[in-house]
Amino acid sequence: MKILSLSLDQELSQLRKSILESSAHHVLALTSEKEAVQAAQGPAHYDAVLLCHHFPAATARQIVRLLRQHHPDTRIIHIVHVYGEWPEIEADRYIVGADGPDALLRVLEEVQV
């Protein structure tokens, strides 16, 4: 899969990228709000977008809106911080970051087109 990984936490971003690439996914990892917004409305297509809980809710909602408008087939996976958190973002799937890489890979398999 071609994956866009969005997080303001560079350490988490690089860890996710390494894990996903070791599972044969192609990953672009961005760690700035400006780059994330540009990617959401840009011409490049991604099968899935990972949107980390570190993004401010307003920016995350803007990214989701742009993805739905410019790339309606892209699956959006919001990585939440803790169980029971009620995110303000309408994603296709939600996952708790602490569930680890196996859970993330499982969700990616489930959303694969």
C-alpha positions in Angstrom: 0.0 0.0 0.0 1.0 3.6 -0.5 0.6 5.3 2.9 0.8 8.9 4.0 1.7 9.0 7.7 1.0 12.3 9.5 2.3 13.1 13.0 3.9 16.1 14.7 6.0 13.6 16.8 9.1 12.9 14.7 10.1 9.9 16.8 6.7 8.2 16.4 6.6 9.1 12.7 10.0 7.5 12.0 9.1 4.4 14.0 5.8 3.9 12.2 7.5 4.5 8.8 10.2 1.8 9.6 7.6 -0.7 10.7 5.4 -0.1 7.7 8.3 -0.2 5.2 9.5 -3.5 6.7 6.1 -4.9 5.8 6.5 -3.8 2.2 4.4 -0.6 2.3 5.5 2.6 0.7 5.4 5.4 3.2 5.7 9.2 3.1 6.0 10.5 6.6 5.3 14.2 7.2 5.7 16.0 10.5 4.4 19.5 9.9 0.9 20.8 9.7 1.7 22.9 6.6 3.1 19.8 4.7 0.2 17.7 5.8 -2.4 20.2 4.5 -0.5 20.5 1.2 -0.4 16.7 0.8 -4.1 16.3 1.5 -5.0 18.6 -1.4 -2.0 17.6 -3.7 -2.1 15.4 -6.7 -0.4 12.4 -5.1 -2.7 9.5 -4.3 -2.4 7.3 -1.2 -4.3 4.2 -0.3 -4.4 5.1 3.4 -3.6 8.1 5.5 -2.5 7.7 9.2 -3.5 10.7 11.2 -1.9 10.8 14.6 -3.5 12.2 17.7 -0.7 14.8 18.0 -2.3 16.9 15.3 -4.5 19.7 16.6 -8.1 18.8 16.1 -8.8 21.8 13.8 -5.9 20.9 11.5 -6.9 17.2 11.5 -10.5 18.1 10.5 -9.2 20.3 7.7 -7.0 17.4 6.5 -9.9 15.0 6.5 -12.1 17.5 4.7 -9.5 18.0 2.0 -8.8 14.3 1.6 -12.5 13.6 1.2 -12.8 16.3 -1.4 -9.6 15.6 -3.4 -9.1 11.8 -2.7 -12.4 10.3 -1.8 -11.1 6.7 -2.2 -8.3 7.2 0.4 -9.0 5.4 3.7 -8.3 7.6 6.7 -7.1 5.9 9.9 -7.0 8.1 13.0 -4.6 7.0 15.7 -6.0 8.0 19.0 -4.1 8.4 22.2 -6.1 6.3 24.7 -9.1 4.0 24.9 -12.4 5.8 25.4 -11.2 9.0 23.7 -13.9 10.4 21.5 -12.1 12.0 18.6 -13.5 15.0 16.8 -12.3 13.6 13.5 -14.5 11.5 11.2 -12.1 8.7 10.0 -12.8 5.4 8.3 -11.1 3.5 11.2 -9.7 4.3 14.6 -6.9 2.6 16.4 -5.2 3.3 19.8 -1.5 3.9 19.3 -0.6 1.9 22.3 -2.0 -1.2 20.6 1.2 -1.3 18.7 2.4 -2.2 15.3 0.5 -5.5 14.9 -2.8 -3.8 15.4 -1.8 -1.0 12.9 -0.8 -3.6 10.3 -4.1 -5.5 10.9 -6.2 -2.4 10.4 -4.3 -1.6 7.2 -5.1 -5.0 5.9 -8.7 -4.5 6.7 -9.0 -1.2 4.8 -7.1 -2.4 1.8 -9.0 -1.9 -1.4 
